[in-house]
């Protein structure tokens, strides 16, 4: 609406200027016609004062003729400029319509929140890559299967990264063991499983998983 209002103001101003030039040109033509009529109606043997007036009229005519020509040129230039401005305003209005049809991108708040989440995930990955490996105790020769099962149960096959919220739904961000890329992070809801561990519930600062053969286990959420 602002573009159309601006266009109407510009066209109105140009039209007003054209009207003023036309009125001025008309007045000059009227004066010239009156002077010509007075010159034609002058007697054959005018008096000295009349001859003086006629001389002044001729001088005025000689002065007005270039001014009338300049007014015509100015009016022609004004008309051409008005057409150019009208075309430019039409192009501007078309550009505004195209810009209004483009869907808006993400807001600055959304970009800031995304950058913060990416920074937290990268920091967690850096911490994970530099953390010392936990040694795994050797299995007893008498019951290797039992000890290995307990070791696997004690060491989850992933690392929790934090909580992600999408609207009113909360997710647990988990990075599989040995992975370092952001694309490998899994967002788990209660009922989802990762490497055999099923998320049962999300509590305050903890995530409860069901471990096959070992029941439920709570893991801290950083």
MODELLER restraints for C-alpha pairs under 7 A, 6 or more apart:
rsr = mdl.restraints
at = mdl.atoms
rsr.add(forms.Gaussian(group=physical.xy_distance, feature=features.Distance(at['CA:3:A'], at['CA:93:A']), mean=6.16, stdev=0.5))
rsr.add(forms.Gaussian(group=physical.xy_distance, feature=features.Distance(at['CA:7:A'], at['CA:89:A']), mean=6.09, stdev=0.5))
rsr.add(forms.Gaussian(group=physical.xy_distance, feature=features.Distance(at['CA:14:A'], at['CA:82:A']), mean=6.05, stdev=0.5))
rsr.add(forms.Gaussian(group=physical.xy_distance, feature=features.Distance(at['CA:18:A'], at['CA:75:A']), mean=6.49, stdev=0.5))
rsr.add(forms.Gaussian(group=physical.xy_distance, feature=features.Distance(at['CA:18:A'], at['CA:78:A']), mean=6.74, stdev=0.5))
rsr.add(forms.Gaussian(group=physical.xy_distance, feature=features.Distance(at['CA:21:A'], at['CA:71:A']), mean=6.87, stdev=0.5))
rsr.add(forms.Gaussian(group=physical.xy_distance, feature=features.Distance(at['CA:21:A'], at['CA:75:A']), mean=6.22, stdev=0.5))
rsr.add(forms.Gaussian(group=physical.xy_distance, feature=features.Distance(at['CA:25:A'], at['CA:68:A']), mean=6.41, stdev=0.5))
rsr.add(forms.Gaussian(group=physical.xy_distance, feature=features.Distance(at['CA:25:A'], at['CA:71:A']), mean=6.34, stdev=0.5))
rsr.add(forms.Gaussian(group=physical.xy_distance, feature=features.Distance(at['CA:28:A'], at['CA:68:A']), mean=6.68, stdev=0.5))
rsr.add(forms.Gaussian(group=physical.xy_distance, feature=features.Distance(at['CA:32:A'], at['CA:61:A']), mean=6.55, stdev=0.5))
rsr.add(forms.Gaussian(group=physical.xy_distance, feature=features.Distance(at['CA:35:A'], at['CA:57:A']), mean=6.37, stdev=0.5))
rsr.add(forms.Gaussian(group=physical.xy_distance, feature=features.Distance(at['CA:39:A'], at['CA:54:A']), mean=6.62, stdev=0.5))
rsr.add(forms.Gaussian(group=physical.xy_distance, feature=features.Distance(at['CA:121:A'], at['CA:161:A']), mean=6.76, stdev=0.5))
rsr.add(forms.Gaussian(group=physical.xy_distance, feature=features.Distance(at['CA:124:A'], at['CA:161:A']), mean=6.73, stdev=0.5))
rsr.add(forms.Gaussian(group=physical.xy_distance, feature=features.Distance(at['CA:125:A'], at['CA:180:A']), mean=6.10, stdev=0.5))
rsr.add(forms.Gaussian(group=physical.xy_distance, feature=features.Distance(at['CA:139:A'], at['CA:147:A']), mean=5.62, stdev=0.5))
rsr.add(forms.Gaussian(group=physical.xy_distance, feature=features.Distance(at['CA:139:A'], at['CA:148:A']), mean=6.62, stdev=0.5))
rsr.add(forms.Gaussian(group=physical.xy_distance, feature=features.Distance(at['CA:140:A'], at['CA:147:A']), mean=6.90, stdev=0.5))
rsr.add(forms.Gaussian(group=physical.xy_distance, feature=features.Distance(at['CA:153:A'], at['CA:211:A']), mean=6.93, stdev=0.5))
rsr.add(forms.Gaussian(group=physical.xy_distance, feature=features.Distance(at['CA:153:A'], at['CA:214:A']), mean=6.97, stdev=0.5))
rsr.add(forms.Gaussian(group=physical.xy_distance, feature=features.Distance(at['CA:157:A'], at['CA:176:A']), mean=6.22, stdev=0.5))
rsr.add(forms.Gaussian(group=physical.xy_distance, feature=features.Distance(at['CA:157:A'], at['CA:177:A']), mean=5.39, stdev=0.5))
rsr.add(forms.Gaussian(group=physical.xy_distance, feature=features.Distance(at['CA:157:A'], at['CA:195:A']), mean=6.51, stdev=0.5))
rsr.add(forms.Gaussian(group=physical.xy_distance, feature=features.Distance(at['CA:158:A'], at['CA:174:A']), mean=6.20, stdev=0.5))
rsr.add(forms.Gaussian(group=physical.xy_distance, feature=features.Distance(at['CA:158:A'], at['CA:175:A']), mean=5.37, stdev=0.5))
rsr.add(forms.Gaussian(group=physical.xy_distance, feature=features.Distance(at['CA:158:A'], at['CA:176:A']), mean=4.10, stdev=0.5))
rsr.add(forms.Gaussian(group=physical.xy_distance, feature=features.Distance(at['CA:158:A'], at['CA:177:A']), mean=4.54, stdev=0.5))
rsr.add(forms.Gaussian(group=physical.xy_distance, feature=features.Distance(at['CA:159:A'], at['CA:174:A']), mean=5.52, stdev=0.5))
rsr.add(forms.Gaussian(group=physical.xy_distance, feature=features.Distance(at['CA:159:A'], at['CA:175:A']), mean=5.16, stdev=0.5))
rsr.add(forms.Gaussian(group=physical.xy_distance, feature=features.Distance(at['CA:159:A'], at['CA:176:A']), mean=6.37, stdev=0.5))
rsr.add(forms.Gaussian(group=physical.xy_distance, feature=features.Distance(at['CA:159:A'], at['CA:177:A']), mean=6.62, stdev=0.5))
rsr.add(forms.Gaussian(group=physical.xy_distance, feature=features.Distance(at['CA:160:A'], at['CA:173:A']), mean=5.92, stdev=0.5))
rsr.add(forms.Gaussian(group=physical.xy_distance, feature=features.Distance(at['CA:160:A'], at['CA:174:A']), mean=4.43, stdev=0.5))
rsr.add(forms.Gaussian(group=physical.xy_distance, feature=features.Distance(at['CA:160:A'], at['CA:175:A']), mean=6.36, stdev=0.5))
rsr.add(forms.Gaussian(group=physical.xy_distance, feature=features.Distance(at['CA:160:A'], at['CA:221:A']), mean=6.12, stdev=0.5))
rsr.add(forms.Gaussian(group=physical.xy_distance, feature=features.Distance(at['CA:161:A'], at['CA:173:A']), mean=5.21, stdev=0.5))
rsr.add(forms.Gaussian(group=physical.xy_distance, feature=features.Distance(at['CA:161:A'], at['CA:174:A']), mean=5.61, stdev=0.5))
rsr.add(forms.Gaussian(group=physical.xy_distance, feature=features.Distance(at['CA:161:A'], at['CA:175:A']), mean=6.90, stdev=0.5))
rsr.add(forms.Gaussian(group=physical.xy_distance, feature=features.Distance(at['CA:161:A'], at['CA:222:A']), mean=6.36, stdev=0.5))
rsr.add(forms.Gaussian(group=physical.xy_distance, feature=features.Distance(at['CA:162:A'], at['CA:172:A']), mean=6.06, stdev=0.5))
rsr.add(forms.Gaussian(group=physical.xy_distance, feature=features.Distance(at['CA:162:A'], at['CA:173:A']), mean=5.45, stdev=0.5))
rsr.add(forms.Gaussian(group=physical.xy_distance, feature=features.Distance(at['CA:162:A'], at['CA:221:A']), mean=5.64, stdev=0.5))
rsr.add(forms.Gaussian(group=physical.xy_distance, feature=features.Distance(at['CA:162:A'], at['CA:222:A']), mean=5.45, stdev=0.5))
rsr.add(forms.Gaussian(group=physical.xy_distance, feature=features.Distance(at['CA:163:A'], at['CA:170:A']), mean=6.72, stdev=0.5))
rsr.add(forms.Gaussian(group=physical.xy_distance, feature=features.Distance(at['CA:163:A'], at['CA:171:A']), mean=5.70, stdev=0.5))
rsr.add(forms.Gaussian(group=physical.xy_distance, feature=features.Distance(at['CA:163:A'], at['CA:172:A']), mean=4.86, stdev=0.5))
rsr.add(forms.Gaussian(group=physical.xy_distance, feature=features.Distance(at['CA:163:A'], at['CA:173:A']), mean=5.97, stdev=0.5))
rsr.add(forms.Gaussian(group=physical.xy_distance, feature=features.Distance(at['CA:164:A'], at['CA:170:A']), mean=5.74, stdev=0.5))
rsr.add(forms.Gaussian(group=physical.xy_distance, feature=features.Distance(at['CA:164:A'], at['CA:171:A']), mean=4.99, stdev=0.5))
rsr.add(forms.Gaussian(group=physical.xy_distance, feature=features.Distance(at['CA:164:A'], at['CA:172:A']), mean=6.23, stdev=0.5))
rsr.add(forms.Gaussian(group=physical.xy_distance, feature=features.Distance(at['CA:164:A'], at['CA:173:A']), mean=6.59, stdev=0.5))
rsr.add(forms.Gaussian(group=physical.xy_distance, feature=features.Distance(at['CA:165:A'], at['CA:171:A']), mean=6.17, stdev=0.5))
rsr.add(forms.Gaussian(group=physical.xy_distance, feature=features.Distance(at['CA:171:A'], at['CA:187:A']), mean=5.48, stdev=0.5))
rsr.add(forms.Gaussian(group=physical.xy_distance, feature=features.Distance(at['CA:171:A'], at['CA:188:A']), mean=5.21, stdev=0.5))
rsr.add(forms.Gaussian(group=physical.xy_distance, feature=features.Distance(at['CA:171:A'], at['CA:189:A']), mean=5.21, stdev=0.5))
rsr.add(forms.Gaussian(group=physical.xy_distance, feature=features.Distance(at['CA:172:A'], at['CA:187:A']), mean=5.46, stdev=0.5))
rsr.add(forms.Gaussian(group=physical.xy_distance, feature=features.Distance(at['CA:172:A'], at['CA:188:A']), mean=5.04, stdev=0.5))
rsr.add(forms.Gaussian(group=physical.xy_distance, feature=features.Distance(at['CA:172:A'], at['CA:189:A']), mean=6.67, stdev=0.5))
rsr.add(forms.Gaussian(group=physical.xy_distance, feature=features.Distance(at['CA:173:A'], at['CA:185:A']), mean=6.36, stdev=0.5))
rsr.add(forms.Gaussian(group=physical.xy_distance, feature=features.Distance(at['CA:173:A'], at['CA:186:A']), mean=5.60, stdev=0.5))
rsr.add(forms.Gaussian(group=physical.xy_distance, feature=features.Distance(at['CA:173:A'], at['CA:187:A']), mean=4.67, stdev=0.5))
rsr.add(forms.Gaussian(group=physical.xy_distance, feature=features.Distance(at['CA:173:A'], at['CA:188:A']), mean=6.46, stdev=0.5))
rsr.add(forms.Gaussian(group=physical.xy_distance, feature=features.Distance(at['CA:174:A'], at['CA:185:A']), mean=5.62, stdev=0.5))
rsr.add(forms.Gaussian(group=physical.xy_distance, feature=features.Distance(at['CA:174:A'], at['CA:186:A']), mean=5.18, stdev=0.5))
rsr.add(forms.Gaussian(group=physical.xy_distance, feature=features.Distance(at['CA:174:A'], at['CA:187:A']), mean=6.48, stdev=0.5))
rsr.add(forms.Gaussian(group=physical.xy_distance, feature=features.Distance(at['CA:175:A'], at['CA:184:A']), mean=6.46, stdev=0.5))
rsr.add(forms.Gaussian(group=physical.xy_distance, feature=features.Distance(at['CA:175:A'], at['CA:185:A']), mean=4.67, stdev=0.5))
rsr.add(forms.Gaussian(group=physical.xy_distance, feature=features.Distance(at['CA:175:A'], at['CA:186:A']), mean=6.33, stdev=0.5))
rsr.add(forms.Gaussian(group=physical.xy_distance, feature=features.Distance(at['CA:189:A'], at['CA:199:A']), mean=6.81, stdev=0.5))
rsr.add(forms.Gaussian(group=physical.xy_distance, feature=features.Distance(at['CA:190:A'], at['CA:199:A']), mean=4.93, stdev=0.5))
rsr.add(forms.Gaussian(group=physical.xy_distance, feature=features.Distance(at['CA:190:A'], at['CA:200:A']), mean=5.01, stdev=0.5))
rsr.add(forms.Gaussian(group=physical.xy_distance, feature=features.Distance(at['CA:190:A'], at['CA:201:A']), mean=5.37, stdev=0.5))
rsr.add(forms.Gaussian(group=physical.xy_distance, feature=features.Distance(at['CA:191:A'], at['CA:198:A']), mean=6.19, stdev=0.5))
rsr.add(forms.Gaussian(group=physical.xy_distance, feature=features.Distance(at['CA:191:A'], at['CA:199:A']), mean=5.48, stdev=0.5))
rsr.add(forms.Gaussian(group=physical.xy_distance, feature=features.Distance(at['CA:191:A'], at['CA:200:A']), mean=5.92, stdev=0.5))
rsr.add(forms.Gaussian(group=physical.xy_distance, feature=features.Distance(at['CA:192:A'], at['CA:198:A']), mean=5.68, stdev=0.5))
rsr.add(forms.Gaussian(group=physical.xy_distance, feature=features.Distance(at['CA:192:A'], at['CA:199:A']), mean=5.67, stdev=0.5))
rsr.add(forms.Gaussian(group=physical.xy_distance, feature=features.Distance(at['CA:193:A'], at['CA:199:A']), mean=6.10, stdev=0.5))
rsr.add(forms.Gaussian(group=physical.xy_distance, feature=features.Distance(at['CA:196:A'], at['CA:212:A']), mean=7.00, stdev=0.5))
rsr.add(forms.Gaussian(group=physical.xy_distance, feature=features.Distance(at['CA:197:A'], at['CA:209:A']), mean=6.04, stdev=0.5))
rsr.add(forms.Gaussian(group=physical.xy_distance, feature=features.Distance(at['CA:197:A'], at['CA:210:A']), mean=5.84, stdev=0.5))
rsr.add(forms.Gaussian(group=physical.xy_distance, feature=features.Distance(at['CA:197:A'], at['CA:211:A']), mean=5.25, stdev=0.5))
rsr.add(forms.Gaussian(group=physical.xy_distance, feature=features.Distance(at['CA:198:A'], at['CA:209:A']), mean=5.25, stdev=0.5))
rsr.add(forms.Gaussian(group=physical.xy_distance, feature=features.Distance(at['CA:198:A'], at['CA:210:A']), mean=5.14, stdev=0.5))
rsr.add(forms.Gaussian(group=physical.xy_distance, feature=features.Distance(at['CA:198:A'], at['CA:211:A']), mean=6.89, stdev=0.5))
rsr.add(forms.Gaussian(group=physical.xy_distance, feature=features.Distance(at['CA:199:A'], at['CA:208:A']), mean=6.01, stdev=0.5))
rsr.add(forms.Gaussian(group=physical.xy_distance, feature=features.Distance(at['CA:199:A'], at['CA:209:A']), mean=4.40, stdev=0.5))
rsr.add(forms.Gaussian(group=physical.xy_distance, feature=features.Distance(at['CA:199:A'], at['CA:210:A']), mean=6.43, stdev=0.5))
rsr.add(forms.Gaussian(group=physical.xy_distance, feature=features.Distance(at['CA:200:A'], at['CA:208:A']), mean=5.37, stdev=0.5))
rsr.add(forms.Gaussian(group=physical.xy_distance, feature=features.Distance(at['CA:200:A'], at['CA:209:A']), mean=5.22, stdev=0.5))
rsr.add(forms.Gaussian(group=physical.xy_distance, feature=features.Distance(at['CA:200:A'], at['CA:210:A']), mean=6.38, stdev=0.5))
rsr.add(forms.Gaussian(group=physical.xy_distance, feature=features.Distance(at['CA:201:A'], at['CA:207:A']), mean=5.98, stdev=0.5))
rsr.add(forms.Gaussian(group=physical.xy_distance, feature=features.Distance(at['CA:201:A'], at['CA:208:A']), mean=5.18, stdev=0.5))
rsr.add(forms.Gaussian(group=physical.xy_distance, feature=features.Distance(at['CA:202:A'], at['CA:208:A']), mean=6.41, stdev=0.5))
rsr.add(forms.Gaussian(group=physical.xy_distance, feature=features.Distance(at['CA:205:A'], at['CA:220:A']), mean=5.88, stdev=0.5))
rsr.add(forms.Gaussian(group=physical.xy_distance, feature=features.Distance(at['CA:205:A'], at['CA:221:A']), mean=5.10, stdev=0.5))
rsr.add(forms.Gaussian(group=physical.xy_distance, feature=features.Distance(at['CA:206:A'], at['CA:218:A']), mean=6.19, stdev=0.5))
rsr.add(forms.Gaussian(group=physical.xy_distance, feature=features.Distance(at['CA:206:A'], at['CA:219:A']), mean=5.51, stdev=0.5))
rsr.add(forms.Gaussian(group=physical.xy_distance, feature=features.Distance(at['CA:206:A'], at['CA:220:A']), mean=4.51, stdev=0.5))
rsr.add(forms.Gaussian(group=physical.xy_distance, feature=features.Distance(at['CA:206:A'], at['CA:221:A']), mean=5.15, stdev=0.5))
rsr.add(forms.Gaussian(group=physical.xy_distance, feature=features.Distance(at['CA:207:A'], at['CA:218:A']), mean=5.55, stdev=0.5))
rsr.add(forms.Gaussian(group=physical.xy_distance, feature=features.Distance(at['CA:207:A'], at['CA:219:A']), mean=5.32, stdev=0.5))
rsr.add(forms.Gaussian(group=physical.xy_distance, feature=features.Distance(at['CA:207:A'], at['CA:220:A']), mean=6.46, stdev=0.5))
rsr.add(forms.Gaussian(group=physical.xy_distance, feature=features.Distance(at['CA:207:A'], at['CA:221:A']), mean=6.62, stdev=0.5))
rsr.add(forms.Gaussian(group=physical.xy_distance, feature=features.Distance(at['CA:208:A'], at['CA:216:A']), mean=6.50, stdev=0.5))
rsr.add(forms.Gaussian(group=physical.xy_distance, feature=features.Distance(at['CA:208:A'], at['CA:217:A']), mean=5.55, stdev=0.5))
rsr.add(forms.Gaussian(group=physical.xy_distance, feature=features.Distance(at['CA:208:A'], at['CA:218:A']), mean=4.30, stdev=0.5))
rsr.add(forms.Gaussian(group=physical.xy_distance, feature=features.Distance(at['CA:208:A'], at['CA:219:A']), mean=6.36, stdev=0.5))
rsr.add(forms.Gaussian(group=physical.xy_distance, feature=features.Distance(at['CA:209:A'], at['CA:216:A']), mean=5.48, stdev=0.5))
rsr.add(forms.Gaussian(group=physical.xy_distance, feature=features.Distance(at['CA:209:A'], at['CA:217:A']), mean=5.24, stdev=0.5))
rsr.add(forms.Gaussian(group=physical.xy_distance, feature=features.Distance(at['CA:209:A'], at['CA:218:A']), mean=6.23, stdev=0.5))
rsr.add(forms.Gaussian(group=physical.xy_distance, feature=features.Distance(at['CA:210:A'], at['CA:216:A']), mean=4.27, stdev=0.5))
rsr.add(forms.Gaussian(group=physical.xy_distance, feature=features.Distance(at['CA:210:A'], at['CA:217:A']), mean=6.20, stdev=0.5))
rsr.add(forms.Gaussian(group=physical.xy_distance, feature=features.Distance(at['CA:211:A'], at['CA:217:A']), mean=6.82, stdev=0.5))
